[in-house]
């Protein structure tokens, strides 16, 4: 759903857990409260076009006026490499810039899928993985809690690929932020 106007009108996907859906709606409301444009279950817009990556919730901000002006000034030069000029022209066409993207994990997932989520979020200003189970996790029947596994996968990814802006948070962490900002 592009440019969500009313977060209450987001439709629950078939088979989507109630808690995951509620988190999606809450993240939509938080984004709107913070002045962002919000997309739900969409591919991020970028100057690269369609990347075939979908995120659960995306927050966008408008390109700053100074940046658009600078792009136009550079484009007015006649000494630009043809490919570089094309790159700048694509940047001018971008109306809004991706500010934050969220992946919501309401159930367990494989370590491979975790690293894929981390990779997809790693080049964004803010990439947030929201996991259902938080601080009260316990080891049960030898199964490691999802939040801890995500945290370890993120640390391994950073060791291999360098720093990024991805963090792992719990549903409870997001709910607490919503409370602090007066979002229900």
Secondary structure by P-SEA (a helix, b strand, c coil): cccccccccccccccccaaaaaaaaaaaaaaaaabbbbbcccccccccccccccccbbbbbcccaaaaaaaaaaaacccccaaaaaaaaaaaaccccccbbbbbbcccccaaaaaaaaaaaccccbbbbbbccccccccccccccaaaaaaaaaaaaaaccccccbbbbcaaaaaaaaaaaccc
